[in-house]
Amino acid sequence: MKHILLCQSCNTYTMKLICTCGEKTSPVKPPKFSPEDKYGDYRRKVLKPQLSKEGIL
């Protein structure tokens, strides 16, 4: 099964592993949800300053 991929250098969506610009592409799907989120604490620590700056927290 093929998935949509994104080239990080030219922001082009494609289904090829190598973009027309010659760079590798990466999947654009978010990671699967897991109740045992190993990296949730790290993500929240990184986002906290940004959210408090915007007045959300």
TIMI-2910 file (N, C-alpha, C, CB; in pm, 1 decimal, decimal comma, always signed):
<rs>
+----------+----------+----------+----------+----------+----------+----------+----------+----------+----------+----------+----------+------+
!      n_x !      n_y !      n_z !     ca_x !     ca_y !     ca_z !      c_x !      c_y !      c_z !     cb_x !     cb_y !     cb_z ! resn !
+----------+----------+----------+----------+----------+----------+----------+----------+----------+----------+----------+----------+------+
!    +83,9 !   -117,0 !     +0,0 !     +0,0 !     +0,0 !     +0,0 !    +89,1 !   +124,2 !     +0,0 !    -95,8 !     -0,7 !   +121,5 !  Met !
!    +61,6 !   +218,3 !    -88,5 !   +140,0 !   +340,6 !    -96,8 !    +73,2 !   +450,4 !    -15,8 !   +157,5 !   +384,5 !   -243,0 !  Lys !
!   +153,8 !   +539,5 !    +36,2 !   +105,1 !   +651,9 !   +114,6 !   +156,7 !   +781,8 !    +54,6 !   +148,2 !   +639,0 !   +262,1 !  His !
!    +92,3 !   +890,4 !    +90,7 !   +136,8 !  +1021,3 !    +46,3 !   +259,6 !  +1061,2 !   +127,9 !    +23,1 !  +1127,1 !    +60,3 !  Ile !
!   +361,0 !  +1111,4 !    +59,5 !   +486,0 !  +1152,1 !   +121,9 !   +508,5 !  +1300,4 !    +94,5 !   +605,3 !  +1067,0 !    +69,6 !  Leu !
!   +590,4 !  +1363,8 !   +177,4 !   +619,0 !  +1506,4 !   +164,3 !   +768,9 !  +1526,3 !   +153,3 !   +561,9 !  +1586,4 !   +284,1 !  Leu !
!   +807,4 !  +1608,8 !    +59,1 !   +947,7 !  +1647,7 !    +45,5 !   +971,0 !  +1766,6 !   +138,5 !   +984,3 !  +1683,5 !   -104,5 !  Cys !
!  +1067,2 !  +1756,9 !   +228,0 !  +1093,5 !  +1862,1 !   +325,9 !  +1161,6 !  +1983,4 !   +263,4 !  +1179,2 !  +1807,8 !   +438,3 !  Gln !
!  +1232,9 !  +1965,8 !   +154,3 !  +1306,9 !  +2078,7 !    +96,9 !  +1218,1 !  +2166,9 !     +9,3 !  +1425,1 !  +2027,6 !    +15,3 !  Ser !
!  +1128,0 !  +2108,4 !    -70,5 !  +1046,2 !  +2190,2 !   -160,2 !   +897,5 !  +2186,8 !   -124,0 !  +1064,6 !  +2143,5 !   -303,2 !  Cys !
!   +861,0 !  +2118,1 !    -15,2 !   +722,1 !  +2107,8 !    +33,2 !   +625,4 !  +2058,1 !    -74,4 !   +675,1 !  +2243,1 !    +84,3 !  Asn !
!   +668,4 !  +1957,0 !   -148,8 !   +586,0 !  +1896,0 !   -252,0 !   +536,1 !  +1760,8 !   -203,0 !   +665,0 !  +1881,0 !   -384,4 !  Thr !
!   +407,8 !  +1733,9 !   -224,8 !   +351,3 !  +1603,9 !   -190,9 !   +367,6 !  +1511,1 !   -309,3 !   +202,3 !  +1616,0 !   -150,6 !  Tyr !
!   +407,3 !  +1387,5 !   -281,0 !   +430,0 !  +1288,8 !   -385,3 !   +410,2 !  +1149,5 !   -327,1 !   +571,6 !  +1303,6 !   -446,1 !  Thr !
!   +410,0 !  +1049,6 !   -412,8 !   +402,4 !   +911,1 !   -367,5 !   +533,9 !   +838,8 !   -394,1 !   +286,5 !   +837,9 !   -436,7 !  Met !
!   +633,3 !   +912,8 !   -441,5 !   +764,3 !   +855,0 !   -470,0 !   +854,8 !   +870,0 !   -348,5 !   +828,2 !   +921,8 !   -593,7 !  Lys !
!   +951,5 !   +780,0 !   -333,3 !  +1045,0 !   +785,8 !   -221,4 !  +1147,9 !   +896,4 !   -238,7 !  +1115,3 !   +652,8 !   -205,1 !  Leu !
!  +1174,7 !   +935,8 !   -364,0 !  +1267,6 !  +1044,4 !   -393,6 !  +1190,3 !  +1149,0 !   -473,7 !  +1394,9 !   +992,7 !   -472,7 !  Ile !
!  +1195,2 !  +1273,0 !   -430,7 !  +1123,5 !  +1383,4 !   -495,7 !  +1191,6 !  +1418,6 !   -627,4 !  +1117,4 !  +1507,9 !   -402,9 !  Cys !
!  +1122,6 !  +1498,1 !   -708,6 !  +1181,0 !  +1541,8 !   -836,1 !  +1299,9 !  +1634,6 !   -813,9 !  +1075,3 !  +1612,3 !   -921,9 !  Thr !
!  +1307,8 !  +1698,1 !   -696,3 !  +1423,3 !  +1784,9 !   -666,6 !  +1543,9 !  +1703,1 !   -621,3 !  +1386,7 !  +1888,0 !   -558,3 !  Cys !
!  +1525,9 !  +1571,8 !   -598,2 !  +1637,5 !  +1485,2 !   -562,7 !  +1648,3 !  +1452,2 !   -414,7 !  +1763,0 !  +1547,7 !   -606,4 !  Gly !
!  +1564,0 !  +1510,8 !   -330,3 !  +1567,7 !  +1485,7 !   -185,8 !  +1477,0 !  +1368,0 !   -149,2 !  +1525,0 !  +1612,2 !   -107,7 !  Glu !
!  +1505,1 !  +1306,0 !    -34,4 !  +1419,8 !  +1199,1 !    +16,4 !  +1289,5 !  +1257,4 !    +69,4 !  +1492,1 !  +1119,0 !   +126,8 !  Lys !
!  +1182,6 !  +1179,5 !    +60,4 !  +1053,0 !  +1222,7 !   +111,8 !  +1025,3 !  +1150,8 !   +242,5 !   +939,8 !  +1195,9 !     +9,1 !  Thr !
!   +931,8 !  +1205,8 !   +321,9 !   +896,6 !  +1145,0 !   +449,1 !   +744,9 !  +1138,6 !   +461,1 !   +958,1 !  +1223,8 !   +567,5 !  Ser !
!   +694,1 !  +1044,3 !   +539,9 !   +548,4 !  +1032,8 !   +555,2 !   +491,3 !  +1153,8 !   +629,0 !   +512,3 !   +903,4 !   +630,6 !  Pro !
!   +368,6 !  +1189,8 !   +595,3 !   +303,7 !  +1304,7 !   +657,8 !   +200,2 !  +1261,4 !   +760,7 !   +238,2 !  +1392,3 !   +552,0 !  Val !
!   +184,1 !  +1131,0 !   +779,7 !    +88,4 !  +1082,6 !   +877,7 !   +143,3 !  +1104,3 !  +1018,4 !    +56,5 !   +933,6 !   +853,9 !  Lys !
!    +56,9 !  +1139,0 !  +1113,2 !   +103,9 !  +1149,2 !  +1251,8 !   +131,3 !  +1009,4 !  +1307,2 !     -0,5 !  +1223,6 !  +1340,6 !  Pro !
!   +211,8 !   +998,6 !  +1412,1 !   +236,7 !   +867,1 !  +1470,3 !   +109,3 !   +809,9 !  +1531,1 !   +346,9 !   +875,4 !  +1576,3 !  Pro !
!   +103,5 !   +677,1 !  +1543,3 !    -13,0 !   +612,1 !  +1601,0 !    -33,1 !   +655,1 !  +1745,6 !     +1,0 !   +460,6 !  +1592,4 !  Lys !
!   -159,8 !   +663,5 !  +1787,0 !   -191,4 !   +698,7 !  +1924,3 !   -162,1 !   +579,8 !  +2014,3 !   -338,8 !   +743,0 !  +1937,8 !  Phe !
!   -103,7 !   +606,7 !  +2128,0 !    -77,7 !   +504,1 !  +2226,8 !   -105,8 !   +561,7 !  +2365,3 !    +68,1 !   +451,9 !  +2216,1 !  Ser !
!   -185,8 !   +492,4 !  +2447,4 !   -208,6 !   +541,6 !  +2582,7 !    -79,9 !   +543,3 !  +2665,4 !   -313,4 !   +456,1 !  +2651,8 !  Pro !
!    +17,0 !   +462,1 !  +2628,2 !   +146,7 !   +458,9 !  +2696,1 !   +244,6 !   +544,5 !  +2616,5 !   +199,7 !   +312,0 !  +2711,0 !  Glu !
!   +214,0 !   +672,5 !  +2601,9 !   +293,5 !   +764,7 !  +2521,8 !   +428,3 !   +787,8 !  +2589,0 !   +218,8 !   +898,6 !  +2501,6 !  Asp !
!   +533,8 !   +733,5 !  +2526,7 !   +667,3 !   +742,9 !  +2585,5 !   +723,3 !   +884,3 !  +2580,7 !   +761,5 !   +648,9 !  +2514,5 !  Lys !
!   +685,7 !   +961,7 !  +2479,8 !   +746,4 !  +1092,2 !  +2458,5 !   +651,4 !  +1207,9 !  +2488,0 !   +795,7 !  +1102,3 !  +2317,3 !  Tyr !
!   +536,4 !  +1180,5 !  +2549,4 !   +438,2 !  +1284,0 !  +2579,7 !   +491,4 !  +1390,9 !  +2673,2 !   +316,2 !  +1222,0 !  +2639,7 !  Gly !
!   +565,8 !  +1350,9 !  +2775,7 !   +621,6 !  +1448,3 !  +2869,8 !   +717,7 !  +1544,6 !  +2799,5 !   +693,9 !  +1376,0 !  +2984,4 !  Asp !
!   +799,9 !  +1491,1 !  +2710,7 !   +895,0 !  +1575,2 !  +2638,3 !   +822,2 !  +1674,4 !  +2547,8 !   +991,0 !  +1488,5 !  +2555,5 !  Tyr !
!   +718,9 !  +1626,4 !  +2477,8 !   +642,6 !  +1713,2 !  +2389,4 !   +575,3 !  +1826,3 !  +2466,1 !   +538,6 !  +1632,5 !  +2313,8 !  Arg !
!   +518,1 !  +1793,0 !  +2582,2 !   +451,4 !  +1895,4 !  +2663,0 !   +551,0 !  +1996,8 !  +2717,6 !   +375,0 !  +1830,7 !  +2778,3 !  Arg !
!   +671,2 !  +1952,9 !  +2756,1 !   +773,3 !  +2045,5 !  +2805,6 !   +817,0 !  +2142,5 !  +2697,0 !   +894,2 !  +1968,4 !  +2858,1 !  Lys !
!   +824,6 !  +2095,3 !  +2573,6 !   +865,5 !  +2181,1 !  +2463,1 !   +753,9 !  +2279,9 !  +2428,2 !   +902,8 !  +2096,3 !  +2339,8 !  Val !
!   +628,4 !  +2235,4 !  +2432,4 !   +516,6 !  +2321,3 !  +2393,9 !   +474,2 !  +2419,6 !  +2502,5 !   +399,6 !  +2236,6 !  +2356,0 !  Leu !
!   +505,2 !  +2392,7 !  +2628,1 !   +457,6 !  +2476,8 !  +2737,9 !   +498,1 !  +2623,8 !  +2724,6 !   +509,3 !  +2423,0 !  +2868,1 !  Lys !
!   +625,3 !  +2658,1 !  +2697,1 !   +661,3 !  +2799,3 !  +2682,2 !   +585,9 !  +2868,4 !  +2567,9 !   +810,4 !  +2811,7 !  +2658,9 !  Pro !
!   +568,1 !  +2797,0 !  +2458,0 !   +498,8 !  +2855,1 !  +2344,4 !   +351,1 !  +2880,5 !  +2377,6 !   +511,3 !  +2763,2 !  +2222,0 !  Gln !
!   +285,5 !  +2786,0 !  +2444,4 !   +144,9 !  +2800,9 !  +2477,6 !   +124,0 !  +2910,3 !  +2582,4 !    +88,5 !  +2668,4 !  +2527,6 !  Leu !
!   +215,8 !  +2920,9 !  +2677,2 !   +201,6 !  +3026,2 !  +2777,9 !   +227,7 !  +3163,8 !  +2716,8 !   +297,7 !  +3001,3 !  +2895,6 !  Ser !
!   +315,9 !  +3170,6 !  +2617,5 !   +342,4 !  +3296,8 !  +2547,5 !   +220,4 !  +3343,6 !  +2469,3 !   +461,8 !  +3281,3 !  +2453,1 !  Lys !
!   +144,9 !  +3247,0 !  +2413,8 !    +24,7 !  +3279,6 !  +2338,6 !    -96,1 !  +3303,8 !  +2429,1 !     -6,1 !  +3168,6 !  +2240,9 !  Glu !
!    -80,9 !  +3276,3 !  +2558,2 !   -189,6 !  +3300,0 !  +2652,9 !   -289,2 !  +3186,1 !  +2661,2 !   -261,5 !  +3424,7 !  +2616,2 !  Gly !
!   -253,9 !  +3069,5 !  +2609,3 !   -343,7 !  +2954,5 !  +2615,2 !   -337,0 !  +2887,0 !  +2750,8 !   -309,9 !  +2854,5 !  +2505,3 !  Ile !
!   -218,8 !  +2883,7 !  +2811,4 !   -203,1 !  +2823,2 !  +2944,3 !   -207,3 !  +2927,4 !  +3051,5 !    -73,4 !  +2745,5 !  +2953,6 !  Leu !
+----------+----------+----------+----------+----------+----------+----------+----------+----------+----------+----------+----------+------+
</rs>
